[in-house]
Amino acid sequence: QVKELVLDNCRSQDGKVVGLSSDFENLEFLSMINVNLLSVSNLPKLNKLRKLELSDNRISGGLEVLAERTPNLTHLNLSGNKIKDINTLEPLKKLPNLHSLDLFNCEVTMLINYRESVFTLLPQLTYLDGFDADDQEAPDSDPEADGDGLEDEYENGEENDDDEEDDLDVIDDEDDDDDDLEGEEEEDGVDDEEEDEEEDGEEDEEDEADDDLPRGEKRKRNLEDEGEEDAEEEEDEDEE
């Protein structure tokens, strides 16, 4: 049931991968990068294989095996191998579903009209070395499938939430300041009212005390107050 197998940097014996057999018939992706592979002649029958990574090996030919063993191949990477001539690629014409071929760092890429020659030889190709015949780059993988889009939305959501919290904090602080000012004004008003009431109460008590005295006593008290005031005025005049 294995669908993907990565054997990168494993060392092959005599240029062949040991253990890779038809038991992996359900493989859809196989990677054998830098395993010192000399040819693909040891590949088992892999009818479901779609993508084959063979970069950084020592393959120089024998590609007709791919059409026999991997007939449904869509992506083939032969970068960094010993492929020198366009004719070496001719067996790939028998792979009708082959849409992408990579030959980076192969000597064949140094030939004049290399790209035009390969597209002419393999008309089923859409991308050669990551670009189509019009030099348009192959699209990247879907960002949503990689989870990048979700991460961006999540970060933006967090930033928006932070901004909203900051705005709320500012509003709360302003409300607190207003409440404090209103509280101080109310306390000042209460204190002033209490002081006025106390002063009025003292005057009323004095008036009530005078009213309680008999009429003769009240008049006598008033005369005494006037006498004290006259005496104070005479003393002031004598001092002058």
Accessible surface in RSA format (square Angstrom, percent):
REM  Atomic radii and reference values for relative SASA: ProtOr
REM  Chains: A
REM  Algorithm: Lee & Richards
REM  Probe-radius: 1.40
REM  Slices: 20
REM RES _ NUM      All-atoms   Total-Side   Main-Chain    Non-polar    All polar
REM                ABS   REL    ABS   REL    ABS   REL    ABS   REL    ABS   REL
RES GLN A   1   184.32 103.1 142.92 104.4  41.40  98.6  65.43 139.3 118.89  90.2
RES VAL A   2    72.11  47.4  63.51  57.5   8.60  20.7  70.19  61.0   1.92   5.2
RES LYS A   3   115.99  56.6 110.90  68.0   5.09  12.1  56.92  51.2  59.08  62.9
RES GLU A   4   122.13  70.1 104.08  78.7  18.04  43.0  23.76  46.0  98.36  80.3
RES LEU A   5    34.80  19.4  33.85  24.2   0.94   2.4  34.80  24.4   0.00   0.0
RES VAL A   6    89.60  59.0  64.55  58.4  25.05  60.4  64.55  56.1  25.05  67.9
RES LEU A   7    38.75  21.6  37.96  27.2   0.79   2.0  38.75  27.2   0.00   0.0
RES ASP A   8    47.59  33.3  31.71  31.6  15.88  37.6  11.26  26.5  36.33  36.2
RES ASN A   9   102.85  70.9  82.03  79.3  20.82  50.1  26.93  64.8  75.93  73.4
RES CYS A  10    67.16  50.8  60.30  67.3   6.86  16.1  27.40  69.4  39.76  42.9
RES ARG A  11   160.37  67.3 131.56  67.1  28.82  68.6  68.45  93.5  91.92  55.7
RES SER A  12    18.49  15.6   0.00   0.0  18.49  42.6   4.48   9.5  14.01  19.6
RES GLN A  13   123.97  69.3 116.65  85.2   7.33  17.4  37.07  78.9  86.91  65.9
RES ASP A  14   134.41  94.2 104.90 104.4  29.51  69.8  35.47  83.5  98.95  98.7
RES GLY A  15     3.77   4.7   0.00   N/A   3.77   4.7   0.05   0.1   3.73   8.4
RES LYS A  16   103.11  50.3 103.11  63.3   0.01   0.0  45.57  41.0  57.54  61.3
RES VAL A  17    19.29  12.7  17.59  15.9   1.70   4.1  17.96  15.6   1.32   3.6
RES VAL A  18   112.05  73.7  83.26  75.4  28.80  69.4  87.38  75.9  24.67  66.9
RES GLY A  19    59.53  73.4   0.00   N/A  59.53  73.4  39.10 107.3  20.43  45.8
RES LEU A  20    17.92  10.0   4.13   3.0  13.78  34.7   5.67   4.0  12.25  33.0
RES SER A  21    43.59  36.8  40.18  53.6   3.42   7.9  39.01  83.1   4.59   6.4
RES SER A  22    67.80  57.3  61.87  82.6   5.93  13.7  28.85  61.4  38.95  54.6
RES ASP A  23   123.83  86.7  94.79  94.3  29.04  68.7  29.03  68.3  94.80  94.5
RES PHE A  24    51.92  26.0  49.37  30.6   2.54   6.6  51.92  31.5   0.00   0.0
RES GLU A  25   105.76  60.7 102.75  77.7   3.01   7.2  22.81  44.1  82.95  67.7
RES ASN A  26    31.20  21.5  30.35  29.3   0.85   2.0   6.67  16.1  24.53  23.7
RES LEU A  27     0.00   0.0   0.00   0.0   0.00   0.0   0.00   0.0   0.00   0.0
RES GLU A  28    72.71  41.7  71.11  53.8   1.60   3.8  11.67  22.6  61.04  49.8
RES PHE A  29    47.73  23.9  47.73  29.6   0.00   0.0  47.73  28.9   0.00   0.0
RES LEU A  30     0.00   0.0   0.00   0.0   0.00   0.0   0.00   0.0   0.00   0.0
RES SER A  31     3.33   2.8   3.33   4.4   0.00   0.0   1.25   2.7   2.08   2.9
RES MET A  32     2.05   1.1   2.05   1.4   0.00   0.0   2.05   1.7   0.00   0.0
RES ILE A  33    46.11  26.2  46.11  34.4   0.00   0.0  46.11  33.2   0.00   0.0
RES ASN A  34    53.22  36.7  53.22  51.4   0.00   0.0   5.56  13.4  47.66  46.1
RES VAL A  35     1.70   1.1   1.70   1.5   0.00   0.0   1.70   1.5   0.00   0.0
RES ASN A  36    47.84  33.0  44.31  42.8   3.53   8.5   4.47  10.8  43.37  41.9
RES LEU A  37     4.66   2.6   4.66   3.3   0.00   0.0   4.66   3.3   0.00   0.0
RES LEU A  38    77.66  43.2  70.02  50.1   7.64  19.2  70.02  49.2   7.64  20.6
RES SER A  39    34.35  29.0  32.74  43.7   1.61   3.7  22.69  48.3  11.66  16.3
RES VAL A  40     1.37   0.9   0.00   0.0   1.37   3.3   1.24   1.1   0.13   0.4
RES SER A  41    54.53  46.1  44.07  58.8  10.47  24.1  34.48  73.4  20.06  28.1
RES ASN A  42    62.00  42.8  49.77  48.1  12.22  29.4  11.56  27.8  50.44  48.7
RES LEU A  43     5.72   3.2   3.20   2.3   2.52   6.3   3.65   2.6   2.08   5.6
RES PRO A  44    17.33  12.6   6.52   5.9  10.80  39.3  17.33  14.3   0.00   0.0
RES LYS A  45   100.35  49.0  93.58  57.4   6.77  16.1  63.88  57.5  36.46  38.8
RES LEU A  46     0.00   0.0   0.00   0.0   0.00   0.0   0.00   0.0   0.00   0.0
RES ASN A  47    70.13  48.4  68.14  65.8   1.99   4.8  21.55  51.9  48.58  47.0
RES LYS A  48   105.98  51.7 105.20  64.5   0.79   1.9  64.31  57.9  41.67  44.4
RES LEU A  49     0.00   0.0   0.00   0.0   0.00   0.0   0.00   0.0   0.00   0.0
RES ARG A  50   104.29  43.8 104.29  53.2   0.00   0.0  32.70  44.7  71.60  43.4
RES LYS A  51    82.32  40.2  82.32  50.5   0.00   0.0  29.36  26.4  52.96  56.4
RES LEU A  52     0.41   0.2   0.00   0.0   0.41   1.0   0.00   0.0   0.41   1.1
RES GLU A  53    25.47  14.6  25.47  19.3   0.00   0.0   5.76  11.1  19.71  16.1
RES LEU A  54     0.00   0.0   0.00   0.0   0.00   0.0   0.00   0.0   0.00   0.0
RES SER A  55    10.66   9.0  10.66  14.2   0.00   0.0   4.66   9.9   6.00   8.4
RES ASP A  56    78.43  54.9  66.75  66.4  11.68  27.6  18.14  42.7  60.29  60.1
RES ASN A  57     6.19   4.3   0.00   0.0   6.19  14.9   1.39   3.3   4.80   4.6
RES ARG A  58   119.17  50.0 112.42  57.3   6.74  16.1  27.31  37.3  91.85  55.7
RES ILE A  59     0.00   0.0   0.00   0.0   0.00   0.0   0.00   0.0   0.00   0.0
RES SER A  60    68.94  58.3  56.97  76.0  11.98  27.6  22.53  48.0  46.42  65.0
RES GLY A  61    20.67  25.5   0.00   N/A  20.67  25.5  17.29  47.4   3.38   7.6
RES GLY A  62    34.16  42.1   0.00   N/A  34.16  42.1  19.51  53.5  14.65  32.8
RES LEU A  63     0.72   0.4   0.00   0.0   0.72   1.8   0.00   0.0   0.72   1.9
RES GLU A  64    83.53  48.0  82.67  62.5   0.86   2.1  39.64  76.7  43.89  35.8
RES VAL A  65    19.24  12.7  19.24  17.4   0.00   0.0  19.24  16.7   0.00   0.0
RES LEU A  66     0.28   0.2   0.28   0.2   0.00   0.0   0.28   0.2   0.00   0.0
RES ALA A  67    19.55  18.0   7.19  11.1  12.36  28.1   7.45  10.5  12.10  32.1
RES GLU A  68   101.74  58.4  91.95  69.6   9.79  23.3  43.03  83.2  58.71  47.9
RES ARG A  69    71.26  29.9  71.26  36.3   0.00   0.0   9.52  13.0  61.74  37.4
RES THR A  70     0.00   0.0   0.00   0.0   0.00   0.0   0.00   0.0   0.00   0.0
RES PRO A  71    40.19  29.3  37.64  34.3   2.55   9.3  37.64  31.1   2.55  15.9
RES ASN A  72    51.15  35.3  50.68  49.0   0.47   1.1   2.76   6.6  48.39  46.8
RES LEU A  73     0.10   0.1   0.00   0.0   0.10   0.3   0.00   0.0   0.10   0.3
RES THR A  74    24.87  17.7  24.87  25.2   0.00   0.0  20.68  27.8   4.19   6.3
RES HIS A  75    76.61  41.9  76.57  53.2   0.04   0.1  49.32  50.8  27.29  31.8
RES LEU A  76     3.05   1.7   0.00   0.0   3.05   7.7   0.81   0.6   2.24   6.0
RES ASN A  77    27.90  19.2  27.42  26.5   0.48   1.2   3.63   8.7  24.27  23.5
RES LEU A  78     0.00   0.0   0.00   0.0   0.00   0.0   0.00   0.0   0.00   0.0
RES SER A  79    13.36  11.3  13.36  17.8   0.00   0.0  12.26  26.1   1.10   1.5
RES GLY A  80    20.88  25.8   0.00   N/A  20.88  25.8   8.29  22.8  12.59  28.2
RES ASN A  81     6.42   4.4   0.00   0.0   6.42  15.5   0.00   0.0   6.42   6.2
RES LYS A  82   107.35  52.4 104.10  63.9   3.25   7.7  47.76  43.0  59.59  63.5
RES ILE A  83     0.01   0.0   0.01   0.0   0.00   0.0   0.01   0.0   0.00   0.0
RES LYS A  84   112.41  54.8 107.02  65.7   5.39  12.8  49.52  44.6  62.88  67.0
RES ASP A  85    81.97  57.4  81.34  81.0   0.63   1.5  13.40  31.5  68.56  68.4
RES ILE A  86    33.76  19.2  31.29  23.3   2.46   5.9  31.29  22.5   2.46   6.7
RES ASN A  87   114.99  79.3 106.55 103.0   8.44  20.3  23.11  55.6  91.88  88.8
RES THR A  88    30.78  21.9  19.03  19.3  11.75  28.0  14.35  19.3  16.43  24.8
RES LEU A  89     0.00   0.0   0.00   0.0   0.00   0.0   0.00   0.0   0.00   0.0
RES GLU A  90    82.25  47.2  80.41  60.8   1.83   4.4  17.23  33.3  65.02  53.1
RES PRO A  91    30.58  22.3  24.00  21.9   6.57  23.9  30.37  25.1   0.20   1.3
RES LEU A  92     0.32   0.2   0.27   0.2   0.05   0.1   0.32   0.2   0.00   0.0
RES LYS A  93   104.88  51.2  83.82  51.4  21.06  50.2  40.15  36.1  64.73  68.9
RES LYS A  94   152.55  74.4 132.94  81.6  19.60  46.7  85.71  77.1  66.84  71.2
RES LEU A  95     0.22   0.1   0.22   0.2   0.00   0.0   0.22   0.2   0.00   0.0
RES PRO A  96    90.60  66.0  73.41  66.9  17.18  62.5  78.93  65.2  11.66  72.5
RES ASN A  97    57.58  39.7  57.45  55.5   0.13   0.3   5.56  13.4  52.02  50.3
RES LEU A  98     0.00   0.0   0.00   0.0   0.00   0.0   0.00   0.0   0.00   0.0
RES HIS A  99    81.30  44.4  81.30  56.5   0.00   0.0  59.19  61.0  22.11  25.7
RES SER A 100    17.52  14.8  17.43  23.3   0.09   0.2   2.98   6.3  14.54  20.4
RES LEU A 101     0.06   0.0   0.00   0.0   0.06   0.1   0.00   0.0   0.06   0.2
RES ASP A 102    31.10  21.8  31.10  31.0   0.00   0.0   0.62   1.5  30.47  30.4
RES LEU A 103     0.00   0.0   0.00   0.0   0.00   0.0   0.00   0.0   0.00   0.0
RES PHE A 104   104.22  52.1 103.15  63.9   1.07   2.8 104.22  63.2   0.00   0.0
RES ASN A 105   133.35  92.0  97.14  93.9  36.21  87.2  27.39  65.9 105.96 102.4
RES CYS A 106     2.40   1.8   0.00   0.0   2.40   5.6   0.80   2.0   1.60   1.7
RES GLU A 107    98.72  56.7  92.77  70.2   5.95  14.2  40.23  77.8  58.48  47.7
RES VAL A 108     0.00   0.0   0.00   0.0   0.00   0.0   0.00   0.0   0.00   0.0
RES THR A 109    38.45  27.3  21.43  21.7  17.02  40.6  13.49  18.1  24.96  37.7
RES MET A 110   162.67  84.2 133.84  88.6  28.83  68.7 109.62  93.2  53.05  70.3
RES LEU A 111    78.45  43.7  68.74  49.2   9.71  24.4  70.88  49.8   7.56  20.3
RES ILE A 112   155.70  88.6 133.41  99.4  22.29  53.7 139.69 100.6  16.01  43.4
RES ASN A 113    96.12  66.3  83.97  81.1  12.16  29.3  14.27  34.4  81.85  79.1
RES TYR A 114    17.01   7.9  13.89   7.9   3.13   8.1  14.24  10.7   2.77   3.4
RES ARG A 115    60.01  25.2  58.82  30.0   1.19   2.8  48.28  66.0  11.73   7.1
RES GLU A 116   110.90  63.7 105.49  79.8   5.40  12.9  61.10 118.2  49.80  40.7
RES SER A 117    39.84  33.7  31.12  41.5   8.72  20.1  15.66  33.4  24.18  33.9
RES VAL A 118     0.00   0.0   0.00   0.0   0.00   0.0   0.00   0.0   0.00   0.0
RES PHE A 119    32.48  16.3  25.47  15.8   7.01  18.2  25.85  15.7   6.64  19.0
RES THR A 120   112.20  79.8  89.17  90.4  23.04  54.9  73.59  98.8  38.62  58.4
RES LEU A 121    34.30  19.1  27.54  19.7   6.76  17.0  33.14  23.3   1.15   3.1
RES LEU A 122     0.00   0.0   0.00   0.0   0.00   0.0   0.00   0.0   0.00   0.0
RES PRO A 123   107.89  78.6  79.02  72.0  28.87 104.9  84.02  69.4  23.87 148.3
RES GLN A 124    39.12  21.9  21.44  15.7  17.68  42.1  30.18  64.2   8.94   6.8
RES LEU A 125    13.55   7.5   0.00   0.0  13.55  34.1   0.00   0.0  13.55  36.5
RES THR A 126    61.26  43.6  54.90  55.7   6.36  15.2  40.04  53.8  21.22  32.1
RES TYR A 127    53.37  24.9  53.37  30.4   0.00   0.0  27.01  20.3  26.36  32.5
RES LEU A 128     0.00   0.0   0.00   0.0   0.00   0.0   0.00   0.0   0.00   0.0
RES ASP A 129    13.69   9.6  12.20  12.1   1.49   3.5   5.79  13.6   7.89   7.9
RES GLY A 130    24.16  29.8   0.00   N/A  24.16  29.8  23.97  65.8   0.19   0.4
RES PHE A 131    80.75  40.4  80.75  50.0   0.00   0.0  80.75  49.0   0.00   0.0
RES ASP A 132    29.84  20.9  29.84  29.7   0.00   0.0   8.44  19.9  21.40  21.3
RES ALA A 133    72.36  66.5  43.76  67.5  28.59  65.0  45.15  63.6  27.21  72.1
RES ASP A 134   113.46  79.5  94.15  93.7  19.31  45.7  24.27  57.1  89.18  88.9
RES ASP A 135    99.21  69.5  84.91  84.5  14.31  33.8  25.57  60.2  73.65  73.5
RES GLN A 136   112.92  63.1 111.85  81.7   1.07   2.5  32.09  68.3  80.83  61.3
RES GLU A 137   122.87  70.5 101.07  76.5  21.80  51.9  23.06  44.6  99.81  81.5
RES ALA A 138    30.53  28.1  23.74  36.6   6.79  15.4  23.74  33.4   6.79  18.0
RES PRO A 139   107.82  78.6  78.92  71.9  28.89 105.0  89.39  73.8  18.42 114.5
RES ASP A 140   131.79  92.3 103.92 103.4  27.87  65.9  34.12  80.3  97.67  97.4
RES SER A 141    77.98  65.9  54.11  72.2  23.87  55.0  49.65 105.7  28.33  39.7
RES ASP A 142    81.36  57.0  69.21  68.9  12.15  28.7  31.30  73.7  50.06  49.9
RES PRO A 143    76.05  55.4  74.48  67.9   1.57   5.7  76.05  62.8   0.00   0.0
RES GLU A 144   127.28  73.1 116.23  87.9  11.05  26.3  33.03  63.9  94.25  76.9
RES ALA A 145    85.41  78.5  42.47  65.5  42.94  97.7  55.18  77.7  30.22  80.1
RES ASP A 146    84.97  59.5  51.98  51.7  32.98  78.0  20.75  48.8  64.22  64.0
RES GLY A 147    19.09  23.5   0.00   N/A  19.09  23.5  18.19  49.9   0.90   2.0
RES ASP A 148    72.98  51.1  71.76  71.4   1.21   2.9  20.40  48.0  52.58  52.4
RES GLY A 149    21.61  26.6   0.00   N/A  21.61  26.6  21.05  57.8   0.56   1.2
RES LEU A 150   119.65  66.6 115.37  82.5   4.28  10.8 115.80  81.3   3.85  10.4
RES GLU A 151   107.60  61.8 103.69  78.4   3.92   9.3  35.57  68.8  72.03  58.8
RES ASP A 152    80.97  56.7  79.74  79.4   1.23   2.9  21.89  51.5  59.08  58.9
RES GLU A 153   120.09  68.9 110.80  83.8   9.29  22.1  42.67  82.5  77.42  63.2
RES TYR A 154   150.11  70.1 142.00  80.8   8.11  21.1 111.09  83.5  39.02  48.1
RES GLU A 155    94.56  54.3  93.77  70.9   0.79   1.9  26.26  50.8  68.30  55.8
RES ASN A 156    79.18  54.6  78.65  76.0   0.53   1.3  18.94  45.6  60.24  58.2
RES GLY A 157    28.22  34.8   0.00   N/A  28.22  34.8  27.84  76.4   0.38   0.9
RES GLU A 158    78.11  44.8  76.35  57.8   1.76   4.2  27.59  53.4  50.53  41.3
RES GLU A 159   103.41  59.4 101.48  76.8   1.93   4.6  36.67  70.9  66.74  54.5
RES ASN A 160    84.06  58.0  82.63  79.9   1.43   3.4  17.40  41.9  66.66  64.4
RES ASP A 161    77.16  54.0  76.01  75.7   1.15   2.7  18.91  44.5  58.25  58.1
RES ASP A 162    75.75  53.1  75.38  75.0   0.37   0.9  21.19  49.9  54.56  54.4
RES ASP A 163    81.37  57.0  79.63  79.3   1.74   4.1  24.84  58.5  56.53  56.4
RES GLU A 164   105.46  60.5 103.60  78.4   1.86   4.4  36.69  71.0  68.77  56.1
RES GLU A 165    99.50  57.1  98.37  74.4   1.12   2.7  31.60  61.1  67.89  55.4
RES ASP A 166    82.62  57.9  80.70  80.3   1.92   4.5  25.93  61.0  56.69  56.5
RES ASP A 167    86.88  60.9  84.74  84.3   2.15   5.1  23.37  55.0  63.51  63.3
RES LEU A 168   104.32  58.1 104.29  74.6   0.03   0.1 104.29  73.2   0.03   0.1
RES ASP A 169    78.05  54.7  76.85  76.5   1.19   2.8  21.65  50.9  56.40  56.2
RES VAL A 170    82.46  54.3  81.38  73.7   1.08   2.6  82.41  71.6   0.05   0.1
RES ILE A 171    90.61  51.6  90.61  67.5   0.00   0.0  90.61  65.3   0.00   0.0
RES ASP A 172    76.12  53.3  74.87  74.5   1.25   3.0  21.71  51.1  54.41  54.3
RES ASP A 173    82.78  58.0  81.52  81.1   1.26   3.0  24.26  57.1  58.52  58.4
RES GLU A 174    98.32  56.4  96.46  73.0   1.87   4.4  34.63  67.0  63.70  52.0
RES ASP A 175    70.47  49.4  68.90  68.6   1.57   3.7  21.73  51.1  48.74  48.6
RES ASP A 176    76.95  53.9  75.37  75.0   1.58   3.7  22.35  52.6  54.60  54.5
RES ASP A 177    82.87  58.0  81.00  80.6   1.86   4.4  22.59  53.2  60.28  60.1
RES ASP A 178    74.31  52.1  72.88  72.5   1.43   3.4  18.93  44.5  55.38  55.2
RES ASP A 179    85.52  59.9  76.53  76.2   8.98  21.2  26.51  62.4  59.01  58.8
RES ASP A 180    85.61  60.0  78.38  78.0   7.23  17.1  25.59  60.2  60.03  59.9
RES LEU A 181   103.75  57.8 103.43  74.0   0.32   0.8 103.52  72.7   0.23   0.6
RES GLU A 182    97.51  56.0  96.53  73.0   0.98   2.3  31.11  60.2  66.40  54.2
RES GLY A 183    26.67  32.9   0.00   N/A  26.67  32.9  25.98  71.3   0.69   1.5
RES GLU A 184   100.44  57.7  98.69  74.7   1.75   4.2  35.25  68.2  65.19  53.2
RES GLU A 185   120.98  69.5 111.60  84.4   9.38  22.3  43.15  83.5  77.83  63.5
RES GLU A 186   118.91  68.3 110.11  83.3   8.80  20.9  46.47  89.9  72.44  59.1
RES GLU A 187   112.92  64.8 109.71  83.0   3.20   7.6  37.29  72.1  75.63  61.7
RES ASP A 188    85.58  59.9  83.71  83.3   1.86   4.4  24.94  58.7  60.63  60.5
RES GLY A 189    30.26  37.3   0.00   N/A  30.26  37.3  29.63  81.3   0.63   1.4
RES VAL A 190    76.79  50.5  75.95  68.8   0.84   2.0  76.08  66.1   0.71   1.9
RES ASP A 191    71.97  50.4  70.41  70.1   1.55   3.7  19.75  46.5  52.22  52.1
RES ASP A 192    82.07  57.5  80.97  80.6   1.10   2.6  24.38  57.4  57.69  57.5
RES GLU A 193   109.47  62.9 107.42  81.3   2.05   4.9  34.54  66.8  74.93  61.2
RES GLU A 194    88.75  51.0  87.54  66.2   1.21   2.9  28.90  55.9  59.85  48.9
RES GLU A 195   102.03  58.6 100.73  76.2   1.30   3.1  31.72  61.4  70.30  57.4
RES ASP A 196    80.70  56.5  79.63  79.3   1.07   2.5  22.33  52.6  58.37  58.2
RES GLU A 197   118.90  68.3 108.97  82.4   9.93  23.6  43.63  84.4  75.28  61.5
RES GLU A 198   114.15  65.5 104.60  79.1   9.55  22.7  42.89  83.0  71.26  58.2
RES GLU A 199   105.41  60.5 103.97  78.7   1.44   3.4  33.63  65.0  71.78  58.6
RES ASP A 200    80.51  56.4  79.67  79.3   0.85   2.0  22.61  53.2  57.90  57.7
RES GLY A 201    27.53  34.0   0.00   N/A  27.53  34.0  27.06  74.3   0.47   1.1
RES GLU A 202   108.61  62.4 106.25  80.4   2.36   5.6  34.27  66.3  74.33  60.7
RES GLU A 203   105.89  60.8 104.79  79.3   1.10   2.6  33.26  64.3  72.64  59.3
RES ASP A 204    75.75  53.1  74.21  73.9   1.55   3.7  18.46  43.5  57.29  57.1
RES GLU A 205   116.74  67.0 110.88  83.9   5.87  14.0  37.63  72.8  79.11  64.6
RES GLU A 206   116.84  67.1 112.26  84.9   4.58  10.9  40.71  78.7  76.14  62.2
RES ASP A 207    82.96  58.1  81.21  80.8   1.75   4.1  23.92  56.3  59.04  58.9
RES GLU A 208   105.08  60.3 103.79  78.5   1.29   3.1  37.67  72.9  67.41  55.0
RES ALA A 209    51.71  47.5  42.43  65.5   9.28  21.1  48.12  67.8   3.60   9.5
RES ASP A 210    44.27  31.0  44.27  44.1   0.00   0.0   9.24  21.7  35.03  34.9
RES ASP A 211    97.37  68.2  71.66  71.3  25.71  60.8  27.62  65.0  69.75  69.6
RES ASP A 212   120.62  84.5  88.52  88.1  32.11  75.9  33.83  79.6  86.79  86.6
RES LEU A 213    61.74  34.4  52.77  37.8   8.97  22.6  53.29  37.4   8.45  22.7
RES PRO A 214    86.20  62.8  74.08  67.5  12.12  44.1  86.18  71.2   0.01   0.1
RES ARG A 215   215.80  90.6 202.46 103.2  13.34  31.8  83.02 113.5 132.78  80.5
RES GLY A 216    51.17  63.1   0.00   N/A  51.17  63.1  40.36 110.8  10.81  24.2
RES GLU A 217    90.39  51.9  85.91  65.0   4.48  10.7  20.24  39.1  70.15  57.3
RES LYS A 218    80.13  39.1  80.05  49.1   0.08   0.2  41.84  37.7  38.28  40.8
RES ARG A 219   169.80  71.3 167.72  85.5   2.09   5.0  50.55  69.1 119.25  72.3
RES LYS A 220   117.06  57.1 115.00  70.6   2.06   4.9  62.21  56.0  54.85  58.4
RES ARG A 221   114.78  48.2 113.38  57.8   1.40   3.3  27.46  37.5  87.32  52.9
RES ASN A 222    73.40  50.6  71.78  69.4   1.62   3.9  18.67  44.9  54.72  52.9
RES LEU A 223   103.09  57.4  96.08  68.7   7.01  17.6  96.32  67.6   6.77  18.2
RES GLU A 224    90.73  52.1  81.69  61.8   9.04  21.5  38.84  75.1  51.89  42.4
RES ASP A 225    65.39  45.8  64.00  63.7   1.39   3.3  21.89  51.5  43.50  43.4
RES GLU A 226    96.41  55.4  95.89  72.5   0.52   1.2  33.53  64.9  62.88  51.3
RES GLY A 227    36.41  44.9   0.00   N/A  36.41  44.9  31.86  87.4   4.55  10.2
RES GLU A 228   109.44  62.8 104.45  79.0   4.99  11.9  39.41  76.2  70.02  57.2
RES GLU A 229   103.39  59.4 102.13  77.3   1.26   3.0  31.44  60.8  71.94  58.7
RES ASP A 230    76.18  53.4  75.35  75.0   0.83   2.0  21.49  50.6  54.69  54.5
RES ALA A 231    46.68  42.9  43.37  66.9   3.31   7.5  45.99  64.8   0.69   1.8
RES GLU A 232   107.39  61.7 106.38  80.5   1.00   2.4  35.62  68.9  71.77  58.6
RES GLU A 233   105.02  60.3 102.81  77.8   2.21   5.3  36.13  69.9  68.89  56.2
RES GLU A 234   107.18  61.5 106.56  80.6   0.62   1.5  33.00  63.8  74.18  60.6
RES GLU A 235   105.94  60.8 104.12  78.8   1.81   4.3  34.31  66.4  71.63  58.5
RES ASP A 236    80.53  56.4  78.67  78.3   1.86   4.4  23.27  54.8  57.26  57.1
RES GLU A 237   119.74  68.7 107.20  81.1  12.54  29.9  36.88  71.3  82.86  67.7
RES ASP A 238   123.74  86.7  91.42  91.0  32.32  76.4  35.20  82.8  88.54  88.3
RES GLU A 239   146.79  84.3 109.81  83.1  36.97  88.0  49.14  95.0  97.65  79.7
RES GLU A 240   178.14 102.3 113.12  85.6  65.02 154.8  63.45 122.7 114.69  93.6
END  Absolute sums over single chains surface
CHAIN  1 A    16727.9      14795.5       1932.4       7527.7       9200.2
END  Absolute sums over all chains
TOTAL         16727.9      14795.5       1932.4       7527.7       9200.2
